[in-house]
Amino acid sequence: MSCNWGTELWDQFDNLEKHTSWGIDFLERYTKFVKERADIELSYAKQIRSLSKKYHPKRNREDESRYTWFVAFAATLQQLNELAIQREDLAENLNAQIVCELTRYTQELKTERKSHFQDGRRAQQHIESSWKQLESSKRRFERDCKEAERAQHVSDKIDLDNKTDGEKARQTAQQKQQAAEESRKDYVTSLNQFNQDQHQHYHTLVPVIYQRIQDMEERRIERIGEAMRSLAEAERKVLPVVSRCLDAMMEAAESIQPRKDTRQVVEVYKSGFDPPGDVEFEDYSATMRRSISESSYLDNRTEERRQSRKLWPFIRKTKGSSPADCSHLPPEQRRKKLQGRIININQEIQREREQRDALLKMREVYERSPQMGDASSLEPRLDEVKQNLQRLEEELRRNQVSVWLSEADSRLSDHSTRRQSGGCGLNSQATTPGSTSLKHPDGSYTEDHSAELHFKSRSSEFDDDFDDEEPLPSIGTCKSLYPFQGQNEGTLSMLEGELLSVVEEDKGDGWTRVRRNLEEEGYVPTSYIKVFLDSSAKGAMTYI
């Protein structure tokens, strides 16, 4: 079947006008549909982003990041935020590639349609005008013929009655016949012109105009198809990213490890203390008194232990500012807190050193090429960086000493517990040499300085215990990179470039145990020395 509107729909001008108008209305409705779809995507992305922000971990709850379930949820929220970004991109593409283009095309289509139908109306008016002219010449020819016939009939009748009047009637009849002849010629001319115009209208003008309208309609339909494909393609472009986000959510869910999280709870809250022993029976009916020969130190410690075991389960946690050395924490938590602080300080020191090196290099460039800048302008910043480095290094040494004291105290407590298992040793809850930390069930600790004198009086006894032990063998050597003044008990002072024997490696607290001349032994900061371990010692440590 032929699909040429010019030949098949030559008489459907009004219906074509209605159909094309409906097509443009549909195009506008589809444009509005895509715009509302983009608005929905944008609103959805906004709500998803708001939801992700609402449940995002707070900065003051950083401790939760150590658990796999919390990390997985944070990763899920991050991927959810990425999904919101993709939805925003989709909405932007829909508005830019479809809505704006269709709006512009609709205006162009309306202008083109108006032009085509104006041409059709002009052609229709022309053929109607030609038809009216034909009808007018036809009626005039008919009228003139009838008048000529009547004039001829009157002339014939007058000739019979009166010859004088007959001449005049014949002249009138001749004039009417001439007028009728002219009218016939005009009618023939108008008829030929109309037939020519009609043939041109239905075989030339109308097919061309209708073909243009048909092409316009086909382009409109094709543009709608392209818009639908663009919509699907825009949706398809975000699917790979959405799929990756969903895969990341699945991986985050699969990364949750319950056993690891429960172990982490132990790492976070483990105090390092031994459970309290049995409560001794207090016989108030006994009249026997303790022997005077018993050590007053043991009496005081026994009474102290009895009171602490009796009272600490019922003491509320005291609120207040935490000490800088974290002495309010149990040994394990204190050590981990200080080690984390040391790591952060080392990172800050590294950043400051990098900034110092960059400033020194820039100053050197300015000194070689003064036109590039003033070298003296960098001095205030260099002084500030040097002050920051000094402050950070001092803070690092202070925290390293705190870590070492915590480790030494823990080792001292363990050694005392092993050697004084009968109950005459130091309290296993001591956090600092010369002081005792009492633990409460709610997690608070208080320093008991009343035992400081007892610690000093008993320190010689523990020194004798350590002296009885065999000295630890050397596992390597080290060279001091910087001078160090050991002001705390257990530390060893050293000079820059001094060679020492390594007795014990760094256990992660930032301190290494060294010896000088088989006589002096102590701890020095690991960052101040360069260690050279023996091959046999490395193998032994690896095996252990």
Secondary structure, 3 states (H helix, E strand, C coil): CCCCHHHHCCCCHHHHHHHHHHHHHHHHHHHHHHHHHHHHHHHHHHHHHHHHHHCCCCHHHHHHHHCHHHHHHHHHHHHHHHHHHHHHHHHHHHHHHHHHHHHHHHHHHHHHHHHHHHHHHHHHHHHHHHHHHHHHHHHHHHHHHHHHHHHHHHHHHHHHHCHHHHHHHHHHHHHHHHHHHHHHHHHHHHHHHHHHHHHHHHHHHHHHHHHHHHHHHHHHHHHHHHHHHHHHHHHHHHHHHHHHHHHHHHHHHHCCCHHHHHHHHHHHHCCCCCCCCCCCCCCCCCCCCCCCCCCHHHHHHHHHHHHHHHHHHHCCCCCCCCCCCCCCCCHHHHHHHHHHHHHHHHHHHHHHHHHHHHHHHHHHHHHHCHHHCCHHHHHHHHHHHHHHHHHHHHHHHHHHHHHHHHHHHHHHHHHHHHHCCCCCCCCCCCCCCCCEEEECCCCCEEEEHHHHHHHHHHHHHHHHHHHHCCCCCCCEEEEECCCECCCCCCECCECCCCEEEEEECCCCCCEEEEEECCCEEEEEEHHHEEEEECHHHHHHHHHC
